[in-house]
Amino acid sequence: MPIIHRFTLCLLSSLVAFVGATLIGAGHPAEKLLHEWYAGVLTLFLIFFVILMSAALRGSLERSFWAIPISAALCYPAAAFAYIVYFSSLEPQRFVNAVNQLQWSTGASAVVRLFDIIFLIFFIGPTVSLAWLFGVLAGGVFLLIRRLELR
């Protein structure tokens, strides 16, 4: 499938998944977690997710059931990149404060703190905000559209 067509399907799948997630209230944990930063992080998340999804789902994966768990897994780096880009560019003081906490730590505690921040950004944040549920919905919609398109 041409990249433009795949990108369009991924965008459509993400928009349908966003509407579905909004209707079932799946965005509520993310709103509680991110407060006033929710809209900005969500926008960046959607952009990164569509790009990652259109890059990953190609070839035999376009028609495979694996589109659903792969889309769910792609939500983790998409959410992490959204957090990093948003807070480093639009809320730089918060980002600098987090980095400064690492600098003032010494020895093993610096490594542990770095691991904690990476674990928080790449795993806990996306899990608690239910980003993975969005990925499941988007992957399911993509697979459904793709299979209907083939008929």
ROZATI-371288 format. One record per atom (N, C-alpha, C): residue number from 1; residue in three letters; x, y, z. Coordinates in steps of 0.1 Angstrom, whole numbers, plus 5000, padded with zeros to 4 digits. Layout:
N
r dovex NUM&marti Ala&east X&north Y&up Z
...
This chain:
151
r dovex 1&marti Met&east 5009&north 4988&up 5000
r dovex 1&marti Met&east 5000&north 5000&up 5000
r dovex 1&marti Met&east 5009&north 5012&up 5000
r dovex 2&marti Pro&east 5006&north 5022&up 4992
r dovex 2&marti Pro&east 5014&north 5035&up 4992
r dovex 2&marti Pro&east 5014&north 5042&up 5005
r dovex 3&marti Ile&east 5025&north 5048&up 5008
r dovex 3&marti Ile&east 5026&north 5055&up 5021
r dovex 3&marti Ile&east 5015&north 5065&up 5024
r dovex 4&marti Ile&east 5011&north 5073&up 5014
r dovex 4&marti Ile&east 5001&north 5083&up 5016
r dovex 4&marti Ile&east 4988&north 5076&up 5020
r dovex 5&marti His&east 4985&north 5065&up 5014
r dovex 5&marti His&east 4972&north 5058&up 5017
r dovex 5&marti His&east 4973&north 5052&up 5031
r dovex 6&marti Arg&east 4984&north 5046&up 5035
r dovex 6&marti Arg&east 4986&north 5040&up 5048
r dovex 6&marti Arg&east 4986&north 5051&up 5059
r dovex 7&marti Phe&east 4992&north 5063&up 5056
r dovex 7&marti Phe&east 4992&north 5074&up 5065
r dovex 7&marti Phe&east 4977&north 5079&up 5067
r dovex 8&marti Thr&east 4970&north 5079&up 5056
r dovex 8&marti Thr&east 4956&north 5084&up 5057
r dovex 8&marti Thr&east 4947&north 5074&up 5065
r dovex 9&marti Leu&east 4950&north 5061&up 5063
r dovex 9&marti Leu&east 4942&north 5051&up 5071
r dovex 9&marti Leu&east 4946&north 5052&up 5086
r dovex 10&marti Cys&east 4959&north 5054&up 5089
r dovex 10&marti Cys&east 4963&north 5055&up 5103
r dovex 10&marti Cys&east 4957&north 5068&up 5109
r dovex 11&marti Leu&east 4957&north 5079&up 5102
r dovex 11&marti Leu&east 4951&north 5091&up 5107
r dovex 11&marti Leu&east 4936&north 5089&up 5109
r dovex 12&marti Leu&east 4929&north 5083&up 5100
r dovex 12&marti Leu&east 4915&north 5080&up 5102
r dovex 12&marti Leu&east 4912&north 5071&up 5114
r dovex 13&marti Ser&east 4920&north 5061&up 5115
r dovex 13&marti Ser&east 4919&north 5051&up 5126
r dovex 13&marti Ser&east 4921&north 5058&up 5139
r dovex 14&marti Ser&east 4931&north 5067&up 5140
r dovex 14&marti Ser&east 4934&north 5075&up 5152
r dovex 14&marti Ser&east 4923&north 5084&up 5156
r dovex 15&marti Leu&east 4917&north 5091&up 5146
r dovex 15&marti Leu&east 4906&north 5100&up 5149
r dovex 15&marti Leu&east 4894&north 5092&up 5154
r dovex 16&marti Val&east 4891&north 5081&up 5148
r dovex 16&marti Val&east 4880&north 5073&up 5152
r dovex 16&marti Val&east 4882&north 5067&up 5166
r dovex 17&marti Ala&east 4895&north 5063&up 5169
r dovex 17&marti Ala&east 4898&north 5058&up 5182
r dovex 17&marti Ala&east 4898&north 5069&up 5192
r dovex 18&marti Phe&east 4902&north 5081&up 5188
r dovex 18&marti Phe&east 4901&north 5093&up 5198
r dovex 18&marti Phe&east 4886&north 5095&up 5201
r dovex 19&marti Val&east 4877&north 5095&up 5192
r dovex 19&marti Val&east 4863&north 5097&up 5194
r dovex 19&marti Val&east 4858&north 5086&up 5203
r dovex 20&marti Gly&east 4862&north 5074&up 5200
r dovex 20&marti Gly&east 4857&north 5062&up 5208
r dovex 20&marti Gly&east 4862&north 5063&up 5222
r dovex 21&marti Ala&east 4875&north 5066&up 5224
r dovex 21&marti Ala&east 4881&north 5067&up 5237
r dovex 21&marti Ala&east 4875&north 5079&up 5245
r dovex 22&marti Thr&east 4871&north 5090&up 5238
r dovex 22&marti Thr&east 4865&north 5101&up 5245
r dovex 22&marti Thr&east 4851&north 5097&up 5250
r dovex 23&marti Leu&east 4844&north 5090&up 5241
r dovex 23&marti Leu&east 4830&north 5085&up 5245
r dovex 23&marti Leu&east 4830&north 5076&up 5257
r dovex 24&marti Ile&east 4840&north 5067&up 5258
r dovex 24&marti Ile&east 4839&north 5058&up 5269
r dovex 24&marti Ile&east 4847&north 5063&up 5281
r dovex 25&marti Gly&east 4852&north 5075&up 5280
r dovex 25&marti Gly&east 4858&north 5082&up 5292
r dovex 25&marti Gly&east 4873&north 5077&up 5294
r dovex 26&marti Ala&east 4879&north 5072&up 5284
r dovex 26&marti Ala&east 4893&north 5067&up 5286
r dovex 26&marti Ala&east 4903&north 5078&up 5287
r dovex 27&marti Gly&east 4899&north 5090&up 5284
r dovex 27&marti Gly&east 4908&north 5101&up 5285
r dovex 27&marti Gly&east 4909&north 5107&up 5299
r dovex 28&marti His&east 4899&north 5103&up 5307
r dovex 28&marti His&east 4898&north 5109&up 5321
r dovex 28&marti His&east 4911&north 5107&up 5329
r dovex 29&marti Pro&east 4917&north 5095&up 5329
r dovex 29&marti Pro&east 4930&north 5093&up 5337
r dovex 29&marti Pro&east 4941&north 5102&up 5332
r dovex 30&marti Ala&east 4942&north 5104&up 5319
r dovex 30&marti Ala&east 4952&north 5113&up 5313
r dovex 30&marti Ala&east 4949&north 5127&up 5317
r dovex 31&marti Glu&east 4937&north 5131&up 5317
r dovex 31&marti Glu&east 4933&north 5145&up 5322
r dovex 31&marti Glu&east 4937&north 5147&up 5336
r dovex 32&marti Lys&east 4935&north 5137&up 5345
r dovex 32&marti Lys&east 4938&north 5139&up 5359
r dovex 32&marti Lys&east 4953&north 5139&up 5361
r dovex 33&marti Leu&east 4961&north 5131&up 5352
r dovex 33&marti Leu&east 4975&north 5131&up 5354
r dovex 33&marti Leu&east 4982&north 5143&up 5349
r dovex 34&marti Leu&east 4977&north 5149&up 5338
r dovex 34&marti Leu&east 4984&north 5160&up 5331
r dovex 34&marti Leu&east 4978&north 5174&up 5334
r dovex 35&marti His&east 4966&north 5174&up 5339
r dovex 35&marti His&east 4959&north 5187&up 5343
r dovex 35&marti His&east 4958&north 5197&up 5331
r dovex 36&marti Glu&east 4964&north 5209&up 5333
r dovex 36&marti Glu&east 4963&north 5219&up 5322
r dovex 36&marti Glu&east 4972&north 5216&up 5310
r dovex 37&marti Trp&east 4981&north 5206&up 5311
r dovex 37&marti Trp&east 4989&north 5203&up 5300
r dovex 37&marti Trp&east 4983&north 5192&up 5291
r dovex 38&marti Tyr&east 4971&north 5188&up 5294
r dovex 38&marti Tyr&east 4965&north 5176&up 5287
r dovex 38&marti Tyr&east 4964&north 5179&up 5272
r dovex 39&marti Ala&east 4958&north 5190&up 5268
r dovex 39&marti Ala&east 4956&north 5193&up 5254
r dovex 39&marti Ala&east 4968&north 5193&up 5245
r dovex 40&marti Gly&east 4979&north 5200&up 5251
r dovex 40&marti Gly&east 4991&north 5200&up 5243
r dovex 40&marti Gly&east 4998&north 5187&up 5242
r dovex 41&marti Val&east 4999&north 5179&up 5253
r dovex 41&marti Val&east 5005&north 5166&up 5252
r dovex 41&marti Val&east 4997&north 5157&up 5243
r dovex 42&marti Leu&east 4983&north 5158&up 5244
r dovex 42&marti Leu&east 4975&north 5149&up 5236
r dovex 42&marti Leu&east 4977&north 5152&up 5221
r dovex 43&marti Thr&east 4978&north 5165&up 5217
r dovex 43&marti Thr&east 4980&north 5168&up 5203
r dovex 43&marti Thr&east 4994&north 5162&up 5198
r dovex 44&marti Leu&east 5004&north 5164&up 5206
r dovex 44&marti Leu&east 5017&north 5158&up 5202
r dovex 44&marti Leu&east 5017&north 5143&up 5202
r dovex 45&marti Phe&east 5010&north 5137&up 5212
r dovex 45&marti Phe&east 5008&north 5123&up 5212
r dovex 45&marti Phe&east 5002&north 5117&up 5199
r dovex 46&marti Leu&east 4991&north 5124&up 5195
r dovex 46&marti Leu&east 4984&north 5120&up 5183
r dovex 46&marti Leu&east 4993&north 5121&up 5170
r dovex 47&marti Ile&east 5000&north 5132&up 5170
r dovex 47&marti Ile&east 5010&north 5134&up 5158
r dovex 47&marti Ile&east 5020&north 5122&up 5158
r dovex 48&marti Phe&east 5027&north 5120&up 5169
r dovex 48&marti Phe&east 5037&north 5110&up 5170
r dovex 48&marti Phe&east 5031&north 5096&up 5168
r dovex 49&marti Phe&east 5019&north 5094&up 5173
r dovex 49&marti Phe&east 5013&north 5080&up 5172
r dovex 49&marti Phe&east 5010&north 5077&up 5157
r dovex 50&marti Val&east 5004&north 5087&up 5150
r dovex 50&marti Val&east 5001&north 5085&up 5136
r dovex 50&marti Val&east 5014&north 5082&up 5128
r dovex 51&marti Ile&east 5024&north 5090&up 5131
r dovex 51&marti Ile&east 5037&north 5088&up 5123
r dovex 51&marti Ile&east 5043&north 5074&up 5126
r dovex 52&marti Leu&east 5043&north 5070&up 5139
r dovex 52&marti Leu&east 5048&north 5057&up 5143
r dovex 52&marti Leu&east 5040&north 5046&up 5137
r dovex 53&marti Met&east 5027&north 5047&up 5138
r dovex 53&marti Met&east 5018&north 5037&up 5133
r dovex 53&marti Met&east 5019&north 5035&up 5118
r dovex 54&marti Ser&east 5020&north 5046&up 5111
r dovex 54&marti Ser&east 5021&north 5045&up 5096
r dovex 54&marti Ser&east 5035&north 5039&up 5092
r dovex 55&marti Ala&east 5045&north 5041&up 5100
r dovex 55&marti Ala&east 5058&north 5035&up 5097
r dovex 55&marti Ala&east 5059&north 5021&up 5101
r dovex 56&marti Ala&east 5051&north 5017&up 5111
r dovex 56&marti Ala&east 5052&north 5003&up 5116
r dovex 56&marti Ala&east 5043&north 4993&up 5109
r dovex 57&marti Leu&east 5031&north 4998&up 5106
r dovex 57&marti Leu&east 5021&north 4988&up 5100
r dovex 57&marti Leu&east 5022&north 4988&up 5085
r dovex 58&marti Arg&east 5031&north 4980&up 5080
r dovex 58&marti Arg&east 5032&north 4979&up 5065
r dovex 58&marti Arg&east 5034&north 4964&up 5062
r dovex 59&marti Gly&east 5033&north 4961&up 5050
r dovex 59&marti Gly&east 5035&north 4947&up 5045
r dovex 59&marti Gly&east 5024&north 4938&up 5051
r dovex 60&marti Ser&east 5028&north 4927&up 5056
r dovex 60&marti Ser&east 5018&north 4917&up 5061
r dovex 60&marti Ser&east 5012&north 4921&up 5074
r dovex 61&marti Leu&east 5018&north 4931&up 5081
r dovex 61&marti Leu&east 5012&north 4936&up 5093
r dovex 61&marti Leu&east 4999&north 4944&up 5091
r dovex 62&marti Glu&east 4998&north 4949&up 5079
r dovex 62&marti Glu&east 4986&north 4957&up 5076
r dovex 62&marti Glu&east 4973&north 4949&up 5077
r dovex 63&marti Arg&east 4974&north 4936&up 5074
r dovex 63&marti Arg&east 4962&north 4927&up 5074
r dovex 63&marti Arg&east 4962&north 4917&up 5085
r dovex 64&marti Ser&east 4972&north 4918&up 5094
r dovex 64&marti Ser&east 4974&north 4908&up 5105
r dovex 64&marti Ser&east 4967&north 4913&up 5118
r dovex 65&marti Phe&east 4963&north 4904&up 5126
r dovex 65&marti Phe&east 4958&north 4907&up 5139
r dovex 65&marti Phe&east 4969&north 4914&up 5148
r dovex 66&marti Trp&east 4981&north 4912&up 5144
r dovex 66&marti Trp&east 4992&north 4919&up 5152
r dovex 66&marti Trp&east 4992&north 4934&up 5151
r dovex 67&marti Ala&east 4984&north 4939&up 5142
r dovex 67&marti Ala&east 4982&north 4954&up 5142
r dovex 67&marti Ala&east 4977&north 4960&up 5155
r dovex 68&marti Ile&east 4969&north 4952&up 5162
r dovex 68&marti Ile&east 4963&north 4957&up 5175
r dovex 68&marti Ile&east 4974&north 4957&up 5186
r dovex 69&marti Pro&east 4981&north 4946&up 5189
r dovex 69&marti Pro&east 4991&north 4948&up 5200
r dovex 69&marti Pro&east 5003&north 4957&up 5196
r dovex 70&marti Ile&east 5006&north 4957&up 5183
r dovex 70&marti Ile&east 5017&north 4966&up 5178
r dovex 70&marti Ile&east 5013&north 4981&up 5180
r dovex 71&marti Ser&east 5000&north 4984&up 5177
r dovex 71&marti Ser&east 4995&north 4998&up 5179
r dovex 71&marti Ser&east 4995&north 5001&up 5194
r dovex 72&marti Ala&east 4991&north 4992&up 5202
r dovex 72&marti Ala&east 4991&north 4994&up 5217
r dovex 72&marti Ala&east 5005&north 4997&up 5222
r dovex 73&marti Ala&east 5015&north 4989&up 5217
r dovex 73&marti Ala&east 5029&north 4991&up 5221
r dovex 73&marti Ala&east 5035&north 5004&up 5216
r dovex 74&marti Leu&east 5030&north 5008&up 5204
r dovex 74&marti Leu&east 5035&north 5021&up 5198
r dovex 74&marti Leu&east 5031&north 5033&up 5207
r dovex 75&marti Cys&east 5020&north 5031&up 5214
r dovex 75&marti Cys&east 5016&north 5043&up 5223
r dovex 75&marti Cys&east 5026&north 5046&up 5234
r dovex 76&marti Tyr&east 5034&north 5037&up 5238
r dovex 76&marti Tyr&east 5043&north 5040&up 5248
r dovex 76&marti Tyr&east 5054&north 5050&up 5243
r dovex 77&marti Pro&east 5061&north 5047&up 5232
r dovex 77&marti Pro&east 5071&north 5057&up 5228
r dovex 77&marti Pro&east 5064&north 5070&up 5223
r dovex 78&marti Ala&east 5052&north 5069&up 5217
r dovex 78&marti Ala&east 5045&north 5081&up 5213
r dovex 78&marti Ala&east 5042&north 5090&up 5225
r dovex 79&marti Ala&east 5037&north 5084&up 5235
r dovex 79&marti Ala&east 5034&north 5092&up 5247
r dovex 79&marti Ala&east 5046&north 5098&up 5254
r dovex 80&marti Ala&east 5057&north 5090&up 5254
r dovex 80&marti Ala&east 5069&north 5094&up 5260
r dovex 80&marti Ala&east 5075&north 5106&up 5252
r dovex 81&marti Phe&east 5075&north 5105&up 5239
r dovex 81&marti Phe&east 5080&north 5116&up 5231
r dovex 81&marti Phe&east 5072&north 5128&up 5232
r dovex 82&marti Ala&east 5059&north 5126&up 5234
r dovex 82&marti Ala&east 5050&north 5138&up 5236
r dovex 82&marti Ala&east 5053&north 5145&up 5249
r dovex 83&marti Tyr&east 5055&north 5137&up 5259
r dovex 83&marti Tyr&east 5059&north 5143&up 5272
r dovex 83&marti Tyr&east 5072&north 5151&up 5271
r dovex 84&marti Ile&east 5082&north 5144&up 5265
r dovex 84&marti Ile&east 5095&north 5150&up 5265
r dovex 84&marti Ile&east 5095&north 5163&up 5256
r dovex 85&marti Val&east 5089&north 5162&up 5244
r dovex 85&marti Val&east 5088&north 5174&up 5235
r dovex 85&marti Val&east 5080&north 5185&up 5241
r dovex 86&marti Tyr&east 5069&north 5182&up 5247
r dovex 86&marti Tyr&east 5060&north 5192&up 5252
r dovex 86&marti Tyr&east 5067&north 5199&up 5264
r dovex 87&marti Phe&east 5071&north 5192&up 5273
r dovex 87&marti Phe&east 5077&north 5198&up 5285
r dovex 87&marti Phe&east 5091&north 5204&up 5283
r dovex 88&marti Ser&east 5098&north 5199&up 5273
r dovex 88&marti Ser&east 5111&north 5206&up 5271
r dovex 88&marti Ser&east 5110&north 5218&up 5262
r dovex 89&marti Ser&east 5099&north 5219&up 5254
r dovex 89&marti Ser&east 5098&north 5231&up 5246
r dovex 89&marti Ser&east 5088&north 5241&up 5252
r dovex 90&marti Leu&east 5077&north 5237&up 5257
r dovex 90&marti Leu&east 5067&north 5246&up 5262
r dovex 90&marti Leu&east 5067&north 5248&up 5277
r dovex 91&marti Glu&east 5072&north 5239&up 5284
r dovex 91&marti Glu&east 5074&north 5240&up 5299
r dovex 91&marti Glu&east 5088&north 5237&up 5303
r dovex 92&marti Pro&east 5098&north 5245&up 5297
r dovex 92&marti Pro&east 5112&north 5242&up 5299
r dovex 92&marti Pro&east 5116&north 5242&up 5314
r dovex 93&marti Gln&east 5110&north 5250&up 5322
r dovex 93&marti Gln&east 5115&north 5251&up 5336
r dovex 93&marti Gln&east 5112&north 5238&up 5343
r dovex 94&marti Arg&east 5100&north 5232&up 5341
r dovex 94&marti Arg&east 5097&north 5219&up 5347
r dovex 94&marti Arg&east 5107&north 5208&up 5342
r dovex 95&marti Phe&east 5110&north 5209&up 5329
r dovex 95&marti Phe&east 5119&north 5199&up 5324
r dovex 95&marti Phe&east 5133&north 5201&up 5329
r dovex 96&marti Val&east 5138&north 5213&up 5330
r dovex 96&marti Val&east 5151&north 5216&up 5336
r dovex 96&marti Val&east 5152&north 5212&up 5351
r dovex 97&marti Asn&east 5141&north 5214&up 5358
r dovex 97&marti Asn&east 5141&north 5210&up 5372
r dovex 97&marti Asn&east 5142&north 5195&up 5374
r dovex 98&marti Ala&east 5136&north 5187&up 5365
r dovex 98&marti Ala&east 5137&north 5173&up 5365
r dovex 98&marti Ala&east 5151&north 5168&up 5362
r dovex 99&marti Val&east 5158&north 5175&up 5352
r dovex 99&marti Val&east 5171&north 5172&up 5349
r dovex 99&marti Val&east 5181&north 5176&up 5360
r dovex 100&marti Asn&east 5178&north 5187&up 5366
r dovex 100&marti Asn&east 5187&north 5192&up 5377
r dovex 100&marti Asn&east 5187&north 5183&up 5389
r dovex 101&marti Gln&east 5176&north 5176&up 5391
r dovex 101&marti Gln&east 5175&north 5166&up 5402
r dovex 101&marti Gln&east 5185&north 5155&up 5400
r dovex 102&marti Leu&east 5187&north 5152&up 5387
r dovex 102&marti Leu&east 5197&north 5141&up 5384
r dovex 102&marti Leu&east 5211&north 5146&up 5386
r dovex 103&marti Gln&east 5214&north 5158&up 5383
r dovex 103&marti Gln&east 5227&north 5164&up 5384
r dovex 103&marti Gln&east 5232&north 5164&up 5399
r dovex 104&marti Trp&east 5222&north 5167&up 5408
r dovex 104&marti Trp&east 5226&north 5169&up 5422
r dovex 104&marti Trp&east 5227&north 5156&up 5429
r dovex 105&marti Ser&east 5223&north 5145&up 5423
r dovex 105&marti Ser&east 5224&north 5132&up 5429
r dovex 105&marti Ser&east 5238&north 5127&up 5427
r dovex 106&marti Thr&east 5243&north 5119&up 5436
r dovex 106&marti Thr&east 5256&north 5114&up 5435
r dovex 106&marti Thr&east 5256&north 5099&up 5436
r dovex 107&marti Gly&east 5266&north 5093&up 5429
r dovex 107&marti Gly&east 5268&north 5078&up 5430
r dovex 107&marti Gly&east 5257&north 5070&up 5424
r dovex 108&marti Ala&east 5253&north 5060&up 5432
r dovex 108&marti Ala&east 5243&north 5051&up 5427
r dovex 108&marti Ala&east 5229&north 5057&up 5427
r dovex 109&marti Ser&east 5227&north 5067&up 5435
r dovex 109&marti Ser&east 5214&north 5074&up 5436
r dovex 109&marti Ser&east 5211&north 5081&up 5423
r dovex 110&marti Ala&east 5221&north 5086&up 5416
r dovex 110&marti Ala&east 5219&north 5093&up 5403
r dovex 110&marti Ala&east 5214&north 5083&up 5393
r dovex 111&marti Val&east 5220&north 5071&up 5393
r dovex 111&marti Val&east 5216&north 5060&up 5383
r dovex 111&marti Val&east 5202&north 5056&up 5386
r dovex 112&marti Val&east 5199&north 5054&up 5399
r dovex 112&marti Val&east 5186&north 5050&up 5403
r dovex 112&marti Val&east 5176&north 5061&up 5399
r dovex 113&marti Arg&east 5179&north 5073&up 5402
r dovex 113&marti Arg&east 5170&north 5084&up 5398
r dovex 113&marti Arg&east 5168&north 5085&up 5383
r dovex 114&marti Leu&east 5178&north 5083&up 5376
r dovex 114&marti Leu&east 5177&north 5083&up 5361
r dovex 114&marti Leu&east 5168&north 5072&up 5356
r dovex 115&marti Phe&east 5170&north 5060&up 5362
r dovex 115&marti Phe&east 5161&north 5049&up 5359
r dovex 115&marti Phe&east 5147&north 5052&up 5363
r dovex 116&marti Asp&east 5145&north 5058&up 5374
r dovex 116&marti Asp&east 5131&north 5062&up 5378
r dovex 116&marti Asp&east 5124&north 5072&up 5369
r dovex 117&marti Ile&east 5132&north 5081&up 5364
r dovex 117&marti Ile&east 5126&north 5091&up 5355
r dovex 117&marti Ile&east 5123&north 5085&up 5341
r dovex 118&marti Ile&east 5132&north 5076&up 5336
r dovex 118&marti Ile&east 5130&north 5069&up 5324
r dovex 118&marti Ile&east 5118&north 5060&up 5325
r dovex 119&marti Phe&east 5117&north 5053&up 5336
r dovex 119&marti Phe&east 5106&north 5043&up 5339
r dovex 119&marti Phe&east 5093&north 5051&up 5340
r dovex 120&marti Leu&east 5093&north 5063&up 5346
r dovex 120&marti Leu&east 5081&north 5071&up 5347
r dovex 120&marti Leu&east 5076&north 5076&up 5334
r dovex 121&marti Ile&east 5086&north 5081&up 5326
r dovex 121&marti Ile&east 5082&north 5087&up 5313
r dovex 121&marti Ile&east 5078&north 5077&up 5303
r dovex 122&marti Phe&east 5085&north 5066&up 5302
r dovex 122&marti Phe&east 5083&north 5056&up 5291
r dovex 122&marti Phe&east 5073&north 5045&up 5295
r dovex 123&marti Phe&east 5070&north 5043&up 5308
r dovex 123&marti Phe&east 5061&north 5032&up 5312
r dovex 123&marti Phe&east 5050&north 5036&up 5321
r dovex 124&marti Ile&east 5052&north 5042&up 5332
r dovex 124&marti Ile&east 5042&north 5045&up 5341
r dovex 124&marti Ile&east 5032&north 5056&up 5335
r dovex 125&marti Gly&east 5037&north 5067&up 5330
r dovex 125&marti Gly&east 5029&north 5077&up 5324
r dovex 125&marti Gly&east 5019&north 5072&up 5313
r dovex 126&marti Pro&east 5024&north 5065&up 5303
r dovex 126&marti Pro&east 5015&north 5059&up 5293
r dovex 126&marti Pro&east 5006&north 5049&up 5298
r dovex 127&marti Thr&east 5010&north 5041&up 5308
r dovex 127&marti Thr&east 5001&north 5031&up 5313
r dovex 127&marti Thr&east 4990&north 5037&up 5322
r dovex 128&marti Val&east 4993&north 5046&up 5330
r dovex 128&marti Val&east 4983&north 5052&up 5339
r dovex 128&marti Val&east 4973&north 5061&up 5331
r dovex 129&marti Ser&east 4979&north 5067&up 5320
r dovex 129&marti Ser&east 4970&north 5076&up 5312
r dovex 129&marti Ser&east 4962&north 5068&up 5302
r dovex 130&marti Leu&east 4963&north 5055&up 5302
r dovex 130&marti Leu&east 4955&north 5046&up 5293
r dovex 130&marti Leu&east 4959&north 5049&up 5278
r dovex 131&marti Ala&east 4971&north 5053&up 5275
r dovex 131&marti Ala&east 4975&north 5055&up 5261
r dovex 131&marti Ala&east 4974&north 5041&up 5254
r dovex 132&marti Trp&east 4977&north 5031&up 5261
r dovex 132&marti Trp&east 4977&north 5017&up 5255
r dovex 132&marti Trp&east 4963&north 5014&up 5250
r dovex 133&marti Leu&east 4953&north 5018&up 5257
r dovex 133&marti Leu&east 4939&north 5015&up 5253
r dovex 133&marti Leu&east 4936&north 5023&up 5240
r dovex 134&marti Phe&east 4941&north 5035&up 5239
r dovex 134&marti Phe&east 4939&north 5042&up 5226
r dovex 134&marti Phe&east 4946&north 5034&up 5215
r dovex 135&marti Gly&east 4957&north 5029&up 5217
r dovex 135&marti Gly&east 4964&north 5021&up 5207
r dovex 135&marti Gly&east 4956&north 5008&up 5203
r dovex 136&marti Val&east 4950&north 5002&up 5213
r dovex 136&marti Val&east 4942&north 4990&up 5210
r dovex 136&marti Val&east 4930&north 4994&up 5201
r dovex 137&marti Leu&east 4924&north 5005&up 5205
r dovex 137&marti Leu&east 4912&north 5010&up 5197
r dovex 137&marti Leu&east 4917&north 5014&up 5183
r dovex 138&marti Ala&east 4928&north 5021&up 5182
r dovex 138&marti Ala&east 4933&north 5025&up 5168
r dovex 138&marti Ala&east 4937&north 5013&up 5160
r dovex 139&marti Gly&east 4944&north 5004&up 5166
r dovex 139&marti Gly&east 4948&north 4992&up 5159
r dovex 139&marti Gly&east 4936&north 4984&up 5154
r dovex 140&marti Gly&east 4926&north 4983&up 5162
r dovex 140&marti Gly&east 4914&north 4976&up 5159
r dovex 140&marti Gly&east 4906&north 4982&up 5147
r dovex 141&marti Val&east 4905&north 4996&up 5148
r dovex 141&marti Val&east 4899&north 5003&up 5137
r dovex 141&marti Val&east 4907&north 5002&up 5124
r dovex 142&marti Phe&east 4920&north 5003&up 5125
r dovex 142&marti Phe&east 4928&north 5002&up 5113
r dovex 142&marti Phe&east 4926&north 4988&up 5107
r dovex 143&marti Leu&east 4926&north 4978&up 5115
r dovex 143&marti Leu&east 4925&north 4964&up 5110
r dovex 143&marti Leu&east 4911&north 4962&up 5103
r dovex 144&marti Leu&east 4901&north 4968&up 5110
r dovex 144&marti Leu&east 4887&north 4967&up 5105
r dovex 144&marti Leu&east 4886&north 4974&up 5091
r dovex 145&marti Ile&east 4891&north 4986&up 5090
r dovex 145&marti Ile&east 4891&north 4994&up 5078
r dovex 145&marti Ile&east 4899&north 4987&up 5067
r dovex 146&marti Arg&east 4910&north 4982&up 5071
r dovex 146&marti Arg&east 4919&north 4975&up 5061
r dovex 146&marti Arg&east 4912&north 4963&up 5055
r dovex 147&marti Arg&east 4906&north 4955&up 5064
r dovex 147&marti Arg&east 4899&north 4943&up 5059
r dovex 147&marti Arg&east 4887&north 4946&up 5051
r dovex 148&marti Leu&east 4879&north 4957&up 5055
r dovex 148&marti Leu&east 4868&north 4961&up 5047
r dovex 148&marti Leu&east 4872&north 4966&up 5033
r dovex 149&marti Glu&east 4883&north 4972&up 5033
r dovex 149&marti Glu&east 4889&north 4978&up 5021
r dovex 149&marti Glu&east 4893&north 4967&up 5011
r dovex 150&marti Leu&east 4897&north 4956&up 5016
r dovex 150&marti Leu&east 4902&north 4945&up 5008
r dovex 150&marti Leu&east 4890&north 4937&up 5001
r dovex 151&marti Arg&east 4878&north 4938&up 5007
r dovex 151&marti Arg&east 4867&north 4931&up 5001
r dovex 151&marti Arg&east 4861&north 4938&up 4989
